[in-house]
């Protein structure tokens, strides 16, 4: 028996044209784009389908656009009779997961993630912070390298993605020093990431405080499906969601442990819903005993439906 989890991607998954095919073919997906445009005050279809890579890279536009494309794909899956028994999302993707499980209203979520992106960007001026992916080095050695490099400034583990891949973040000089130390400790590769802020580090605490004001007026409804949170790698209740979303901005994303938790609980089929396939690649490295699909356009939708209904 398949026990299905839907997973939602985070920042970096965006590309020009995301969601376009589904919106053209499925009215339910098109409706999501219309709702987003109404909520946010600019044309979400134009942004996702016709803008430039540069424009989509602006954090306060990236976040609502990925959320919209993800929920559009989610609605199509529901219409096709495919429902999850649990959900999770990486960083920004946690908001898509919260909409999917009914905790947050979609229009509220779109507005909140735009502000979230804005606050995260404003908190650390461009050129001050950076992030790097460390490949092929054990987590404890990466943590050690960060400690050693903290003489130069703040640098911390930010994303525990999968075995052999951990992202570090902080002030650029200290990130570069930590990267050097990771290489000395045997990392196969360290890659500086093309992002403009040190996400998921203590440098973003202030952004979390500003975000808490945005979340104040929102209604958090009960969960339809269980959700595993980034901050704890454990299931959450709707009463805890707000605090976890505030913490999430400046805390590491425990993605590897989140997926392990779900696998231990019997989830054996994971569908990455929305743009990109980054999460699918992570899951392949976390567990070899699960089925992995993705839905971002017509081809991937049909392939997934064939497999699930076959």
Secondary structure, DSSP 8 states (H G I E B T S, - for coil): ---EEEEE--TT---TTTTHHHHHH-HHHHHHHHHHHHHHSS-HHIIIIIS-HHHHHSHHHHHHHHHHHHHHHHHHHHHTT---SEEEESTTHHHHHHHHTTSS-HHHHHHHHHHHHHHHHHHS-TTTEEEEEEESS-HHHHHHHHHHHGGGS-EEEEEEEETTEEEEEEEHHHHHHHHHHHHHTT-SEEEE-S-SS-TTSGGGHHHHHHHHHHHHT------SSEEB-TTTSSB--HHHHHHHHHHHTTS-B-HHHHHHHHHHTT--EEEEESS-SHHHHHHHHH-SSSEEEEESSHHHHHHHHHHHH-
